Amino acid sequence: MTEPVDDQNILNSKNKLTNTSQKKREVMEMFDSIARKYEFLNHFLSFGIDRGWRKKAIKIMEGYPHKRILDIATGTGDMTRMAARLKPEEIIGIDISLEMLKVQQHILQKKHMDHLIRLQQAESEDLPFESNSFDATTTAFGVRNFENLEKGLSEIHRVLRPGGVCIILEFSKPSKFPVRQFYNLYLNYFVPMVGRTISKNKSAYSYLSDTINSFPYGDDFVNILLKTGFTKSTCQPVSGGIASIYISEK
């Protein structure tokens, strides 16, 4: 990324997040530091399979109202660009990392899509939107980073309109032999090693494996979604359970 990005197009600025906890600021700084390598590493470490997972998640959204879409923990914008193919009236992407948003803004400008997607720096657990204001929300590999998971999910529920859908794509853990054993080796050794080498950040991809190992998935996560107010929630494992798509209705 060599061209300057006009971050005046990104609403809010880093110094406006005055109530952010120290832990959250550390996560924000970590993602800021790997922003320029983030999208490449996602595709490289998943052998490109993550693109298919995202496409499947967006395909599910076709069956629900999607005039106004909010992409939470939007990162560098894989989900927002795919969601744009559904031709909604508005897409907003939010992230706590300003550097991630700058990278996404740069990509959108290069693809002449910056008029389709609005970006805003914001915290997932304190969404700066009115209640009942979105038809659909998407989150890809972001809920693991919520400092308070139930609060973040409750905020998603709050901003959705009745009948709206929350689609979450998140890593899970396969249960069948030998996929589970291979996956554990890959996640706990290969991913941190390659991530450190390419991103030049010693802790970022160890953080990735740590959060995947500790995050609830499958029925456990579905139960949390139901607890936070969703009337219906289902889980669709993909690629043998390496990841899961959660579809929750308000």
Backbone hydrogen bonds in HBPLUS format (Angstrom, degrees):
<---DONOR---> <-ACCEPTOR-->    atom                        ^
c    i                          cat <-CA-CA->   ^        H-A-AA   ^      H-
h    n   atom  resd res      DA  || num        DHA   H-A  angle D-A-AA Bond
n    s   type  num  typ     dist DA aas  dist angle  dist       angle   num
A0009-ASN N   A0006-ASP O   3.28 MM   3  6.30 175.3  2.28 123.5 124.9     1
A0010-ILE N   A0007-ASP O   3.06 MM   3  5.12 158.9  2.11 101.9 108.7     2
A0011-LEU N   A0119-LEU O   3.21 MM 108  6.58 154.2  2.28 147.1 140.1     3
A0121-GLN N   A0011-LEU O   2.94 MM 110  6.14 166.8  1.96 166.7 163.0     4
A0016-LYS N   A0013-SER O   2.87 MM   3  5.49 162.7  1.90 122.7 128.7     5
A0017-LEU N   A0014-LYS O   3.20 MM   3  5.84 163.9  2.23 116.3 120.9     6
A0020-THR N   A0017-LEU O   3.41 MM   3  5.74 166.9  2.43 112.7 114.5     7
A0025-ARG N   A0021-SER O   2.93 MM   4  6.20 153.6  2.00 149.8 157.6     8
A0026-GLU N   A0022-GLN O   2.99 MM   4  6.27 147.2  2.10 145.6 154.2     9
A0027-VAL N   A0023-LYS O   3.09 MM   4  6.46 152.0  2.17 145.5 152.6    10
A0028-MET N   A0024-LYS O   2.85 MM   4  6.10 158.8  1.89 149.3 155.7    11
A0029-GLU N   A0025-ARG O   2.88 MM   4  6.08 159.8  1.92 147.4 152.2    12
A0030-MET N   A0026-GLU O   2.98 MM   4  6.17 147.7  2.09 140.0 149.0    13
A0031-PHE N   A0027-VAL O   2.98 MM   4  6.30 164.1  2.01 155.4 158.2    14
A0032-ASP N   A0028-MET O   2.86 MM   4  6.09 151.9  1.94 147.4 156.4    15
A0033-SER N   A0029-GLU O   3.03 MM   4  6.18 149.0  2.13 139.9 147.1    16
A0035-ALA N   A0032-ASP O   3.46 MM   3  5.29 163.9  2.49  99.8 104.3    17
A0037-LYS N   A0034-ILE O   3.04 MM   3  5.52 142.6  2.19 113.7 124.3    18
A0038-TYR N   A0034-ILE O   2.93 MM   4  5.72 120.4  2.29 151.1 167.9    19
A0038-TYR N   A0035-ALA O   3.31 MM   3  5.05 147.9  2.42  94.7 103.9    20
A0041-LEU N   A0037-LYS O   2.93 MM   4  6.06 165.5  1.95 160.2 164.8    21
A0042-ASN N   A0038-TYR O   2.93 MM   4  6.16 157.5  1.98 152.8 159.1    22
A0043-HIS N   A0039-GLU O   3.20 MM   4  6.46 167.8  2.22 152.6 153.9    23
A0044-PHE N   A0040-PHE O   2.84 MM   4  5.99 159.3  1.88 152.0 159.1    24
A0045-LEU N   A0041-LEU O   2.79 MM   4  5.70 172.2  1.80 151.8 154.5    25
A0046-SER N   A0042-ASN O   3.23 MM   4  6.19 138.0  2.42 135.6 145.5    26
A0048-GLY N   A0043-HIS O   2.69 MM   5  4.46 137.3  1.86 142.9 148.1    27
A0047-PHE N   A0044-PHE O   3.19 MM   3  5.06 160.0  2.23 101.3 106.8    28
A0049-ILE N   A0046-SER O   3.03 MM   3  5.49 164.5  2.05 118.1 119.8    29
A0051-ARG N   A0048-GLY O   3.27 MM   3  5.90 150.4  2.36 113.3 119.6    30
A0052-GLY N   A0049-ILE O   3.01 MM   3  5.44 122.7  2.34 109.3 122.3    31
A0053-TRP N   A0049-ILE O   3.25 MM   4  6.68 151.2  2.34 148.0 156.4    32
A0054-ARG N   A0050-ASP O   3.04 MM   4  6.29 161.3  2.07 150.0 153.9    33
A0055-LYS N   A0051-ARG O   2.96 MM   4  6.23 161.1  2.00 150.2 155.6    34
A0056-LYS N   A0052-GLY O   3.01 MM   4  6.17 154.4  2.08 144.8 151.2    35
A0057-ALA N   A0053-TRP O   3.02 MM   4  6.32 154.4  2.09 146.8 153.8    36
A0058-ILE N   A0054-ARG O   2.93 MM   4  6.25 161.5  1.97 157.4 161.7    37
A0059-LYS N   A0055-LYS O   2.87 MM   4  6.03 149.8  1.96 143.6 152.7    38
A0060-ILE N   A0056-LYS O   3.07 MM   4  6.35 148.7  2.18 145.2 152.2    39
A0061-MET N   A0057-ALA O   3.36 MM   4  6.72 145.1  2.49 138.2 146.7    40
A0061-MET N   A0058-ILE O   3.06 MM   3  5.08 121.2  2.42  95.0 109.7    41
A0062-GLU N   A0059-LYS O   3.12 MM   3  5.44 146.1  2.24 105.0 114.3    42
A0063-GLY N   A0060-ILE O   3.18 MM   3  6.01 157.8  2.23 121.4 125.7    43
A0064-TYR N   A0061-MET O   2.97 MM   3  5.39 165.3  1.99 121.9 123.5    44
A0089-GLU N   A0067-LYS O   2.75 MM  22  5.08 130.2  1.99 123.1 138.7    45
A0090-GLU N   A0067-LYS O   3.11 MM  23  6.57 150.9  2.20 161.8 165.7    46
A0135-ASP N   A0068-ARG O   2.95 MM  67  5.35 143.8  2.08 138.9 150.4    47
A0136-ALA N   A0068-ARG O   3.31 MM  68  6.62 154.5  2.38 156.5 156.4    48
A0069-ILE N   A0090-GLU O   2.99 MM  21  6.33 166.9  2.01 155.2 157.3    49
A0092-ILE N   A0069-ILE O   2.98 MM  23  6.40 157.6  2.03 156.6 163.5    50
A0070-LEU N   A0136-ALA O   3.01 MM  66  6.47 154.6  2.07 148.2 156.0    51
A0138-THR N   A0070-LEU O   2.92 MM  68  6.38 151.2  2.00 150.0 155.8    52
A0071-ASP N   A0092-ILE O   2.80 MM  21  6.18 168.0  1.81 162.7 167.0    53
A0094-ILE N   A0071-ASP O   2.94 MM  23  6.35 163.2  1.97 168.1 171.3    54
A0072-ILE N   A0138-THR O   2.83 MM  66  6.16 158.2  1.87 175.8 173.4    55
A0073-ALA N   A0094-ILE O   2.96 MM  21  5.78 116.6  2.38 134.5 152.1    56
A0074-THR N   A0094-ILE O   2.87 MM  20  5.59 166.0  1.89 147.0 149.1    57
A0077-GLY N   A0074-THR O   3.07 MM   3  5.49 157.6  2.12 143.9 143.4    58
A0081-ARG N   A0077-GLY O   3.10 MM   4  6.14 166.6  2.12 154.1 156.8    59
A0082-MET N   A0078-ASP O   3.23 MM   4  6.43 153.2  2.30 141.6 148.8    60
A0083-ALA N   A0079-MET O   2.83 MM   4  5.97 158.7  1.87 150.8 157.4    61
A0084-ALA N   A0080-THR O   3.00 MM   4  6.16 136.8  2.20 140.6 150.9    62
A0085-ARG N   A0082-MET O   3.10 MM   3  5.66 152.5  2.18 111.2 118.8    63
A0086-LEU N   A0083-ALA O   2.99 MM   3  5.60 159.5  2.03 116.8 123.1    64
A0087-LYS N   A0084-ALA O   3.01 MM   3  5.36 161.2  2.05 111.3 116.9    65
A0118-ARG N   A0091-ILE O   2.96 MM  27  6.33 170.6  1.97 157.8 158.8    66
A0093-GLY N   A0118-ARG O   2.82 MM  25  6.24 159.1  1.86 158.9 165.8    67
A0120-GLN N   A0093-GLY O   2.94 MM  27  6.31 148.2  2.04 160.3 164.5    68
A0095-ASP N   A0120-GLN O   3.29 MM  25  6.83 143.5  2.43 146.3 155.3    69
A0122-ALA N   A0095-ASP O   3.06 MM  27  5.57 148.2  2.16 116.0 125.3    70
A0101-LEU N   A0097-SER O   3.27 MM   4  6.59 157.3  2.33 143.9 149.6    71
A0102-LYS N   A0098-LEU O   2.90 MM   4  6.21 148.3  2.00 147.3 156.5    72
A0103-VAL N   A0099-GLU O   3.01 MM   4  6.29 158.0  2.06 149.2 154.0    73
A0104-GLN N   A0100-MET O   2.96 MM   4  6.28 161.4  1.99 150.3 155.5    74
A0105-GLN N   A0101-LEU O   2.81 MM   4  6.00 160.3  1.84 148.7 154.4    75
A0106-HIS N   A0102-LYS O   2.97 MM   4  6.18 153.5  2.05 145.9 152.7    76
A0107-ILE N   A0103-VAL O   3.02 MM   4  6.35 158.9  2.06 151.2 156.4    77
A0108-LEU N   A0104-GLN O   2.84 MM   4  6.10 163.8  1.86 158.1 162.6    78
A0109-GLN N   A0105-GLN O   2.94 MM   4  6.13 153.1  2.01 144.8 152.0    79
A0110-LYS N   A0106-HIS O   3.00 MM   4  6.28 158.7  2.05 148.6 154.2    80
A0111-LYS N   A0107-ILE O   2.99 MM   4  6.22 148.9  2.08 148.5 157.0    81
A0113-MET N   A0108-LEU O   2.74 MM   5  4.77 169.8  1.75 149.2 149.8    82
A0112-HIS N   A0109-GLN O   3.13 MM   3  4.92 157.7  2.18  98.9 105.3    83
A0116-LEU N   A0113-MET O   2.86 MM   3  5.39 158.6  1.91 118.2 125.4    84
A0126-ASP N   A0123-GLU O   3.14 MM   3  5.33 163.9  2.17 109.7 113.4    85
A0132-ASN N   A0158-ARG O   2.93 MM  26  6.33 162.1  1.96 144.3 146.5    86
A0133-SER N   A0159-VAL O   2.76 MM  26  5.41 135.3  1.96 126.4 136.4    87
A0134-PHE N   A0159-VAL O   2.90 MM  25  6.05 144.9  2.03 158.2 163.4    88
A0161-ARG N   A0134-PHE O   2.80 MM  27  5.68 153.6  1.87 164.9 158.4    89
A0165-VAL N   A0135-ASP O   3.14 MM  30  6.69 149.2  2.24 147.2 151.6    90
A0137-THR N   A0165-VAL O   2.98 MM  28  6.52 150.4  2.07 152.5 160.0    91
A0167-ILE N   A0137-THR O   2.88 MM  30  6.13 171.4  1.89 153.0 155.6    92
A0139-THR N   A0167-ILE O   3.02 MM  28  6.52 136.3  2.22 155.3 162.1    93
A0169-LEU N   A0139-THR O   2.82 MM  30  6.17 164.3  1.84 158.8 164.2    94
A0141-PHE N   A0169-LEU O   2.70 MM  28  5.96 171.7  1.71 166.0 165.4    95
A0145-ASN N   A0142-GLY O   2.97 MM   3  5.59 155.0  2.03 116.4 123.9    96
A0146-PHE N   A0143-VAL O   3.10 MM   3  5.28 167.7  2.12 108.9 112.7    97
A0152-GLY N   A0148-ASN O   3.00 MM   4  6.22 161.2  2.03 157.0 162.6    98
A0153-LEU N   A0149-LEU O   2.98 MM   4  6.24 162.5  2.01 156.4 160.8    99
A0154-SER N   A0150-GLU O   2.89 MM   4  5.98 151.8  1.97 142.5 150.8   100
A0155-GLU N   A0151-LYS O   2.96 MM   4  6.20 145.5  2.08 144.4 153.3   101
A0156-ILE N   A0152-GLY O   3.08 MM   4  6.43 150.8  2.17 143.5 151.2   102
A0157-HIS N   A0153-LEU O   2.96 MM   4  6.24 160.6  2.00 148.3 153.4   103
A0158-ARG N   A0154-SER O   2.91 MM   4  6.11 150.2  2.00 140.9 149.4   104
A0159-VAL N   A0155-GLU O   3.14 MM   4  6.41 158.6  2.19 151.9 154.6   105
A0164-GLY N   A0161-ARG O   2.78 MM   3  5.14 147.5  1.88 142.1 142.1   106
A0250-LYS N   A0164-GLY O   3.00 MM  86  5.51 158.2  2.05 152.9 155.4   107
A0166-CYS N   A0248-SER O   2.76 MM  82  5.08 165.5  1.78 157.3 162.3   108
A0248-SER N   A0166-CYS O   2.93 MM  82  5.08 167.5  1.94 151.4 155.2   109
A0168-ILE N   A0246-TYR O   2.96 MM  78  5.06 162.6  1.99 146.0 151.8   110
A0246-TYR N   A0168-ILE O   2.76 MM  78  5.06 167.0  1.78 153.3 157.6   111
A0170-GLU N   A0244-SER O   3.01 MM  74  5.60 166.3  2.03 161.3 165.4   112
A0244-SER N   A0170-GLU O   2.81 MM  74  5.60 156.0  1.87 161.2 168.6   113
A0172-SER N   A0242-ILE O   2.90 MM  70  5.30 175.7  1.91 122.7 124.0   114
A0180-ARG N   A0176-LYS O   2.88 MM   4  5.69 165.5  1.90 153.5 157.5   115
A0182-PHE N   A0178-PRO O   3.02 MM   4  6.25 170.0  2.03 161.4 164.0   116
A0183-TYR N   A0179-VAL O   2.84 MM   4  5.91 161.6  1.87 152.5 158.4   117
A0184-ASN N   A0180-ARG O   2.95 MM   4  6.14 158.0  2.00 149.2 154.5   118
A0185-LEU N   A0181-GLN O   3.19 MM   4  6.46 161.1  2.23 148.0 152.2   119
A0186-TYR N   A0182-PHE O   2.96 MM   4  6.16 163.5  1.99 152.2 157.2   120
A0187-LEU N   A0183-TYR O   2.77 MM   4  5.91 167.7  1.79 157.1 160.2   121
A0188-ASN N   A0184-ASN O   2.95 MM   4  5.87 165.2  1.98 146.3 150.8   122
A0189-TYR N   A0185-LEU O   3.05 MM   4  5.74 141.8  2.20 142.3 148.9   123
A0191-VAL N   A0186-TYR O   2.94 MM   5  6.19 161.5  1.97 174.7 177.1   124
A0193-MET N   A0189-TYR O   3.29 MM   4  6.27 158.1  2.34 142.4 148.8   125
A0194-VAL N   A0190-PHE O   2.95 MM   4  6.11 177.4  1.95 165.6 165.7   126
A0195-GLY N   A0191-VAL O   2.83 MM   4  5.74 161.4  1.87 153.1 159.6   127
A0196-ARG N   A0192-PRO O   2.95 MM   4  5.92 159.4  1.99 141.2 146.4   128
A0197-THR N   A0193-MET O   3.14 MM   4  6.32 159.9  2.19 144.3 149.8   129
A0198-ILE N   A0194-VAL O   3.00 MM   4  6.19 165.5  2.02 158.7 161.0   130
A0199-SER N   A0195-GLY O   2.89 MM   4  5.70 159.3  1.94 147.7 154.3   131
A0200-LYS N   A0196-ARG O   2.96 MM   4  5.23 139.1  2.13 131.2 139.5   132
A0206-SER N   A0203-SER O   3.25 MM   3  5.27 136.0  2.46 100.5 112.7   133
A0207-TYR N   A0203-SER O   2.85 MM   4  5.99 151.3  1.93 154.8 163.4   134
A0208-LEU N   A0204-ALA O   3.11 MM   4  6.47 141.4  2.27 133.1 143.4   135
A0209-SER N   A0205-TYR O   3.46 MM   4  6.47 164.4  2.48 127.3 129.2   136
A0210-ASP N   A0206-SER O   2.94 MM   4  6.14 158.7  1.99 149.4 156.1   137
A0211-THR N   A0207-TYR O   2.95 MM   4  6.10 162.8  1.98 154.3 157.8   138
A0212-ILE N   A0208-LEU O   3.08 MM   4  6.30 155.4  2.14 150.5 157.4   139
A0213-ASN N   A0209-SER O   3.02 MM   4  6.14 161.4  2.05 147.1 152.1   140
A0214-SER N   A0210-ASP O   3.17 MM   4  6.34 141.1  2.32 141.0 150.6   141
A0215-PHE N   A0211-THR O   3.06 MM   4  5.88 123.0  2.40 139.2 150.7   142
A0221-PHE N   A0218-GLY O   3.10 MM   3  5.57 122.3  2.45 108.7 121.2   143
A0222-VAL N   A0218-GLY O   3.03 MM   4  6.31 161.4  2.07 153.8 159.8   144
A0223-ASN N   A0219-ASP O   2.93 MM   4  6.08 157.4  1.98 148.2 152.9   145
A0224-ILE N   A0220-ASP O   3.32 MM   4  6.61 143.8  2.46 134.8 143.6   146
A0224-ILE N   A0221-PHE O   3.06 MM   3  5.05 121.3  2.42  95.1 110.0   147
A0225-LEU N   A0221-PHE O   2.98 MM   4  6.33 156.4  2.04 153.1 159.5   148
A0226-LEU N   A0222-VAL O   2.98 MM   4  6.31 157.8  2.03 152.6 158.4   149
A0227-LYS N   A0223-ASN O   2.95 MM   4  6.09 148.4  2.05 137.9 147.0   150
A0228-THR N   A0224-ILE O   3.06 MM   4  6.30 137.2  2.25 143.1 153.4   151
A0228-THR N   A0225-LEU O   3.24 MM   3  5.27 131.1  2.49  94.0 106.3   152
A0230-PHE N   A0225-LEU O   3.38 MM   5  6.05 157.4  2.44 152.9 146.4   153
A0229-GLY N   A0226-LEU O   3.18 MM   3  5.45 163.0  2.21 110.2 112.3   154
A0231-THR N   A0249-GLU O   2.94 MM  18  5.93 135.8  2.14 152.5 164.7   155
A0249-GLU N   A0232-LYS O   2.84 MM  17  5.31 156.2  1.90 150.4 158.2   156
A0234-THR N   A0247-ILE O   2.98 MM  13  5.38 153.9  2.05 138.9 146.5   157
A0247-ILE N   A0234-THR O   2.99 MM  13  5.38 155.2  2.05 144.7 152.8   158
A0236-GLN N   A0245-ILE O   2.77 MM   9  5.04 158.3  1.81 147.3 154.9   159
A0245-ILE N   A0236-GLN O   2.93 MM   9  5.04 161.8  1.96 128.6 134.1   160
A0238-VAL N   A0243-ALA O   2.87 MM   5  5.48 167.9  1.88 147.2 145.3   161
A0241-GLY N   A0238-VAL O   3.09 MM   3  5.32 142.0  2.24 103.7 114.9   162
A0243-ALA N   A0238-VAL O   3.49 MM   5  5.48 173.8  2.49 150.1 149.8   163
A0242-ILE N   A0239-SER O   3.43 MM   3  5.69 160.5  2.47 106.2 111.4   164
